[in-house]
Amino acid sequence: MHLPSQAEIFRYDKFQHFTYSLGIFLGGALLLPSLAIAGGTTIMIGLGKEIWDHYYGSGFCLYDMFANAIGIGAGWGLYVELARLL
């Protein structure tokens, strides 16, 4: 397992993990039957990407998974709030 330095934690890569997870979750929330399935699907996509990184890329990074989870949480909150307003 790759443990990045403190400087690496705040790299642009984490922002990408956050935004991609948020976008994938919102797309899933619109297309899939429930928010839980959208969240689970998004986390599995992120985990699959990290497993791929473990074998072929820069290594598995737990902080990337944290960024994915935060993106899913933000997407969930955004979806619920927009659904309430509309």
Rosetta constraint file for C-alpha pairs under 8 A:
AtomPair CA 1 CA 54 HARMONIC 7.68 0.50
AtomPair CA 1 CA 59 HARMONIC 6.58 0.50
AtomPair CA 1 CA 60 HARMONIC 5.28 0.50
AtomPair CA 1 CA 61 HARMONIC 6.42 0.50
AtomPair CA 1 CA 62 HARMONIC 7.68 0.50
AtomPair CA 2 CA 59 HARMONIC 5.57 0.50
AtomPair CA 2 CA 60 HARMONIC 5.45 0.50
AtomPair CA 2 CA 61 HARMONIC 5.15 0.50
AtomPair CA 2 CA 62 HARMONIC 7.49 0.50
AtomPair CA 3 CA 61 HARMONIC 6.36 0.50
AtomPair CA 3 CA 62 HARMONIC 7.32 0.50
AtomPair CA 4 CA 8 HARMONIC 5.55 0.50
AtomPair CA 4 CA 9 HARMONIC 6.39 0.50
AtomPair CA 4 CA 61 HARMONIC 7.47 0.50
AtomPair CA 5 CA 9 HARMONIC 6.62 0.50
AtomPair CA 6 CA 10 HARMONIC 7.42 0.50
AtomPair CA 7 CA 11 HARMONIC 7.03 0.50
AtomPair CA 9 CA 14 HARMONIC 7.03 0.50
AtomPair CA 9 CA 63 HARMONIC 6.73 0.50
AtomPair CA 10 CA 14 HARMONIC 6.41 0.50
AtomPair CA 10 CA 15 HARMONIC 7.94 0.50
AtomPair CA 11 CA 15 HARMONIC 7.28 0.50
AtomPair CA 12 CA 16 HARMONIC 6.39 0.50
AtomPair CA 13 CA 17 HARMONIC 6.33 0.50
AtomPair CA 13 CA 64 HARMONIC 7.87 0.50
AtomPair CA 14 CA 18 HARMONIC 6.20 0.50
AtomPair CA 14 CA 63 HARMONIC 7.55 0.50
AtomPair CA 14 CA 64 HARMONIC 5.88 0.50
AtomPair CA 14 CA 67 HARMONIC 5.80 0.50
AtomPair CA 15 CA 19 HARMONIC 6.14 0.50
AtomPair CA 15 CA 67 HARMONIC 7.33 0.50
AtomPair CA 16 CA 20 HARMONIC 5.88 0.50
AtomPair CA 17 CA 21 HARMONIC 5.98 0.50
AtomPair CA 17 CA 64 HARMONIC 6.31 0.50
AtomPair CA 17 CA 65 HARMONIC 7.89 0.50
AtomPair CA 17 CA 67 HARMONIC 5.69 0.50
AtomPair CA 17 CA 68 HARMONIC 5.37 0.50
AtomPair CA 17 CA 71 HARMONIC 7.42 0.50
AtomPair CA 18 CA 22 HARMONIC 6.13 0.50
AtomPair CA 18 CA 67 HARMONIC 4.95 0.50
AtomPair CA 18 CA 68 HARMONIC 5.14 0.50
AtomPair CA 18 CA 69 HARMONIC 7.68 0.50
AtomPair CA 18 CA 70 HARMONIC 6.45 0.50
AtomPair CA 18 CA 71 HARMONIC 4.31 0.50
AtomPair CA 18 CA 72 HARMONIC 7.73 0.50
AtomPair CA 19 CA 23 HARMONIC 6.08 0.50
AtomPair CA 19 CA 71 HARMONIC 6.15 0.50
AtomPair CA 20 CA 24 HARMONIC 5.97 0.50
AtomPair CA 20 CA 68 HARMONIC 7.85 0.50
AtomPair CA 20 CA 71 HARMONIC 7.57 0.50
AtomPair CA 21 CA 25 HARMONIC 5.90 0.50
AtomPair CA 21 CA 42 HARMONIC 6.34 0.50
AtomPair CA 21 CA 43 HARMONIC 7.85 0.50
AtomPair CA 21 CA 46 HARMONIC 7.46 0.50
AtomPair CA 21 CA 68 HARMONIC 5.34 0.50
AtomPair CA 21 CA 69 HARMONIC 7.62 0.50
AtomPair CA 21 CA 71 HARMONIC 5.12 0.50
AtomPair CA 21 CA 72 HARMONIC 5.71 0.50
AtomPair CA 21 CA 75 HARMONIC 7.97 0.50
AtomPair CA 22 CA 26 HARMONIC 6.19 0.50
AtomPair CA 22 CA 68 HARMONIC 7.80 0.50
AtomPair CA 22 CA 71 HARMONIC 4.50 0.50
AtomPair CA 22 CA 72 HARMONIC 5.19 0.50
AtomPair CA 22 CA 73 HARMONIC 7.85 0.50
AtomPair CA 22 CA 74 HARMONIC 6.60 0.50
AtomPair CA 22 CA 75 HARMONIC 4.80 0.50
AtomPair CA 23 CA 27 HARMONIC 6.14 0.50
AtomPair CA 23 CA 75 HARMONIC 7.32 0.50
AtomPair CA 24 CA 28 HARMONIC 6.06 0.50
AtomPair CA 24 CA 42 HARMONIC 6.18 0.50
AtomPair CA 25 CA 29 HARMONIC 5.96 0.50
AtomPair CA 25 CA 38 HARMONIC 5.59 0.50
AtomPair CA 25 CA 39 HARMONIC 6.00 0.50
AtomPair CA 25 CA 41 HARMONIC 7.96 0.50
AtomPair CA 25 CA 42 HARMONIC 5.76 0.50
AtomPair CA 25 CA 72 HARMONIC 6.01 0.50
AtomPair CA 25 CA 75 HARMONIC 6.19 0.50
AtomPair CA 25 CA 76 HARMONIC 7.50 0.50
AtomPair CA 26 CA 30 HARMONIC 6.40 0.50
AtomPair CA 26 CA 38 HARMONIC 7.80 0.50
AtomPair CA 26 CA 75 HARMONIC 5.97 0.50
AtomPair CA 26 CA 76 HARMONIC 7.56 0.50
AtomPair CA 26 CA 79 HARMONIC 6.91 0.50
AtomPair CA 27 CA 31 HARMONIC 6.30 0.50
AtomPair CA 28 CA 32 HARMONIC 5.31 0.50
AtomPair CA 28 CA 35 HARMONIC 7.74 0.50
AtomPair CA 28 CA 37 HARMONIC 7.89 0.50
AtomPair CA 28 CA 38 HARMONIC 4.70 0.50
AtomPair CA 28 CA 39 HARMONIC 7.84 0.50
AtomPair CA 28 CA 41 HARMONIC 7.81 0.50
AtomPair CA 28 CA 42 HARMONIC 7.83 0.50
AtomPair CA 29 CA 33 HARMONIC 7.52 0.50
AtomPair CA 29 CA 34 HARMONIC 6.58 0.50
AtomPair CA 29 CA 35 HARMONIC 5.44 0.50
AtomPair CA 29 CA 38 HARMONIC 5.36 0.50
AtomPair CA 29 CA 79 HARMONIC 7.74 0.50
AtomPair CA 32 CA 37 HARMONIC 6.81 0.50
AtomPair CA 32 CA 38 HARMONIC 6.25 0.50
AtomPair CA 33 CA 37 HARMONIC 7.13 0.50
AtomPair CA 34 CA 38 HARMONIC 6.41 0.50
AtomPair CA 35 CA 39 HARMONIC 6.06 0.50
AtomPair CA 35 CA 76 HARMONIC 7.44 0.50
AtomPair CA 36 CA 40 HARMONIC 6.04 0.50
AtomPair CA 37 CA 41 HARMONIC 5.92 0.50
AtomPair CA 38 CA 42 HARMONIC 6.11 0.50
AtomPair CA 39 CA 43 HARMONIC 6.18 0.50
AtomPair CA 39 CA 72 HARMONIC 6.39 0.50
AtomPair CA 40 CA 44 HARMONIC 6.16 0.50
AtomPair CA 41 CA 45 HARMONIC 6.25 0.50
AtomPair CA 42 CA 46 HARMONIC 6.29 0.50
AtomPair CA 42 CA 72 HARMONIC 7.43 0.50
AtomPair CA 43 CA 47 HARMONIC 6.02 0.50
AtomPair CA 43 CA 68 HARMONIC 7.01 0.50
AtomPair CA 43 CA 69 HARMONIC 7.13 0.50
AtomPair CA 43 CA 72 HARMONIC 7.93 0.50
AtomPair CA 44 CA 48 HARMONIC 5.93 0.50
AtomPair CA 45 CA 49 HARMONIC 6.26 0.50
AtomPair CA 46 CA 50 HARMONIC 6.33 0.50
AtomPair CA 46 CA 65 HARMONIC 6.87 0.50
AtomPair CA 46 CA 68 HARMONIC 6.61 0.50
AtomPair CA 47 CA 51 HARMONIC 6.14 0.50
AtomPair CA 47 CA 65 HARMONIC 7.10 0.50
AtomPair CA 48 CA 52 HARMONIC 6.16 0.50
AtomPair CA 49 CA 53 HARMONIC 6.21 0.50
AtomPair CA 50 CA 54 HARMONIC 6.13 0.50
AtomPair CA 50 CA 59 HARMONIC 7.38 0.50
AtomPair CA 50 CA 60 HARMONIC 5.15 0.50
AtomPair CA 50 CA 61 HARMONIC 6.84 0.50
AtomPair CA 50 CA 64 HARMONIC 7.85 0.50
AtomPair CA 50 CA 65 HARMONIC 7.80 0.50
AtomPair CA 51 CA 55 HARMONIC 6.60 0.50
AtomPair CA 51 CA 60 HARMONIC 6.31 0.50
AtomPair CA 52 CA 56 HARMONIC 5.81 0.50
AtomPair CA 52 CA 57 HARMONIC 6.76 0.50
AtomPair CA 53 CA 57 HARMONIC 3.95 0.50
AtomPair CA 53 CA 58 HARMONIC 5.60 0.50
AtomPair CA 53 CA 59 HARMONIC 4.94 0.50
AtomPair CA 53 CA 60 HARMONIC 5.72 0.50
AtomPair CA 54 CA 58 HARMONIC 6.66 0.50
AtomPair CA 54 CA 59 HARMONIC 3.96 0.50
AtomPair CA 54 CA 60 HARMONIC 4.56 0.50
AtomPair CA 55 CA 59 HARMONIC 6.90 0.50
AtomPair CA 61 CA 65 HARMONIC 6.90 0.50
AtomPair CA 62 CA 66 HARMONIC 6.36 0.50
AtomPair CA 63 CA 67 HARMONIC 6.20 0.50
AtomPair CA 64 CA 68 HARMONIC 6.22 0.50
AtomPair CA 65 CA 69 HARMONIC 6.18 0.50
AtomPair CA 66 CA 70 HARMONIC 6.19 0.50
AtomPair CA 67 CA 71 HARMONIC 6.14 0.50
AtomPair CA 68 CA 72 HARMONIC 6.27 0.50
AtomPair CA 69 CA 73 HARMONIC 6.19 0.50
AtomPair CA 70 CA 74 HARMONIC 6.10 0.50
AtomPair CA 71 CA 75 HARMONIC 6.04 0.50
AtomPair CA 72 CA 76 HARMONIC 6.01 0.50
AtomPair CA 73 CA 77 HARMONIC 6.22 0.50
AtomPair CA 74 CA 78 HARMONIC 6.04 0.50
AtomPair CA 75 CA 79 HARMONIC 5.96 0.50
AtomPair CA 76 CA 80 HARMONIC 6.17 0.50
AtomPair CA 77 CA 81 HARMONIC 6.05 0.50
AtomPair CA 78 CA 82 HARMONIC 6.01 0.50
AtomPair CA 79 CA 83 HARMONIC 6.00 0.50
AtomPair CA 80 CA 84 HARMONIC 6.15 0.50
AtomPair CA 81 CA 85 HARMONIC 6.27 0.50
AtomPair CA 82 CA 86 HARMONIC 6.05 0.50
